[in-house]
Amino acid sequence: MYPKSINNLIEAFKYFPGIGEKTAERMAFHVLGMDEIQTNFLADSIKNAKSKIKRCKICNHISEDDICYICNDNLRNKDYLCVVEDPKTVISIEKLGTFNGYYHVLNGLIQTLDGVNPEDIRIDKLIKRLEENNFKEVIIAVKPCLEGEMTALYINNVLSGMNITVSRLASGIPMGADMEYIDPITLEKAFDNRKKIS
């Protein structure tokens, strides 16, 4: 129904997660309504992000440089290393402004049923980093799911002989949630992480 160039644009937008046919069509026609400066900026931004973004050689976070801005910051607390599953988690924690240590980004989580093993998410790089530095505590900040639990337990076991405190972010029931809709794992974690009312 559409000219080939518009069909290609619609197909390209469908590469994005959660974008179906109708939304892709709306996005394509929105692009057609943009002026040349906007469309050039959009096209250049996609190309630049793809060509310039790389992984930090130290922590595996995203960066335009070989070493990211966090690893280059000597004012951060050298006692703490926060282990996360992806770069988006680093950004989320940084926006809070409460953590001032360093990060280590895994390549996802262990998922043995899907063939994703510890070597696939580069836990060896984490261990090497811990052996070469003097971190006092490793904080595991991965999502509270079966794969997250498996990854956290594996890291804890691997680090058991290294004289490093291994902790996990508390997880439980989010504010405003209805108890009837809470999944069993979240509810169990909420009981495990309960605190005394002071």
N, C-alpha and C positions, 0 to 999 in steps of 0.2 A: 504493500500500500504506500509506503514511503519511498522517497529517493534513497539510493544506496548509502549516501553519506550520513543521512539521518538514521537509517537502520543500523549502521555501524556504531553511531554514537549511542543509540539506545542499548545495543548489545554491550558496549563498553561500560555503561552505567550499571548494567546488571551484574558486573563483576563484584560490585560492592555488596557486603553482607546486608541482608534484609531488604534489598532493592528488587522489586518484582517488575513485571512488564509495564504496568500503569505508572508507577513512580518513575521508572526509567524514561518513559515517554515524556512525562512532565518535566523532568530534569533536562532532557534533550531540547525541548522547546523553550525552556528557560535560557539555555545557552544561546539559542538562536536569537533571543531577544536582547542579549547582552551586547554592549558596544565592543569595538575592536580592542580597546585597552584592557577591558575586563577579561575577554576571552584569551588574549595573549598572556595576561597575568595568570589565569587559571592553567593554561597549557604549560607555561614556563615553571610554575610552582610544582606541578606534577613531575615534570622532567628533572628539575633540580633536586627535589626530595629523593627521587629514585637514584640519581647519579651521585649526589653529595653525601647522603647519610650512610654512615658505616658504624661498626660496633667498636666501642672503646676497647683498647688492647688490655686494659687492666680489669675493668668490671663488666664488660659486655653490654653497657648501656648504649643508647643511640647517640651519635655525635657527628659533627661535620669534621672534627679533628681526630687524630689518632688516640688522644687521651681526652676524655670528656671533662666538662667544667667541674664536676663534683670531685673526680679523682685529682684534678689540678688544684683543688682548694685545700691549702695547708692549715687553714683555721678550723677545719672540721675535727670532731672528736675521733681520735685514732683508736679508741678502745672498742668501738662498736661497728659491727658489720651486719647490715640488714640484707638477708637473702630473699630475693623476689623472683617470680616466674617470668616476668616480662617488663619491658621498658615503661609501659603505661602505669604500672604499679609504682615505679620510682617517681613519676610525675605526680601521681595522686598523693603520695606521702610528702613530697616536697611542697606541694600546695598547702598542706596543713601547717608547715613551718615548725613542727615540734621535734623532729628528729634531725640531729646534726652530725650523725656519723657518716660512714661510707656504705656503699651498696655493692651487691654482687648479683647480676642478673643471670638466671638460668635460661636455658633454651626450652622453657616449658616445664612440664611436670612428668614424673614417672608414670607411665601407663602401660603396664606389662601386657594387658589384653590386646592393646594396639601395637605392641612391639616396640614401645618407647622405653628404653632401659636407662640406667644411670649414666652410662657413657654417652648416650644420645643427647642428654641435657647438660653435658660438660661439667659434671660434679668434680671430675679430676682437676679442672682448672680452679675450682673453689678451694679444694684441698691444698693445691700448690700455693695458692695465694695466702692461705692461713699459715702454712709452714714458713713462708718468707716474711710474714709480718707478725706483729705482737697484739693482735686483737684479743680483748679479754672476754667479749661476749658476741655470739652469733645470734641474731634475732631472725627467726624464720617467719616471713610474712607472705605466705601463699594462701590461696583461697581455701576455705574449710570444706573440702570435698574429699571423696575417697582417694583421688590421685594426690591431692595436697597432703593428706595424712600419710600416705605411703612415702611421699618425697621427704616430708619432715622427719619421719621415723628413720628413713635410710640415712639422711644427713646426720641425725643425732647419733646413730650407731657408728658411722664412719668417724665421727669426731670424738667418740667416747674416750679415746686414749690421749687426747691432745691437750688436756688441762685448759679447756675453753668452756665457758658457760654457754649452753645452748638453750635458748628460750623460744617461745612461740607466742605470737600475738593472741590475746584473748579473743574468743569468739562466742557468740551467743545470740540472743533474741534482739533484733533491731528495734529501735524506738518506734512506737506506734503500730507494731505488728500485731495481728490477731493470733492468739495462741492456737486456734484450730487449724491455721494454715502453716504452722511451723513444721518443717520436716524433722524426722527423728534424729538425724545427725546433729542438726543445729540445737535441738532441744537437749540432747545429751551433753553437748558442749556447754550449754548455758548452765546446766546443773553442775558440771565439773568445774566451771570457772566462777561459781557463785562467790559473793563477797559478803562479809558481815556489814550490816547497816550500822553506821557509827552515829 
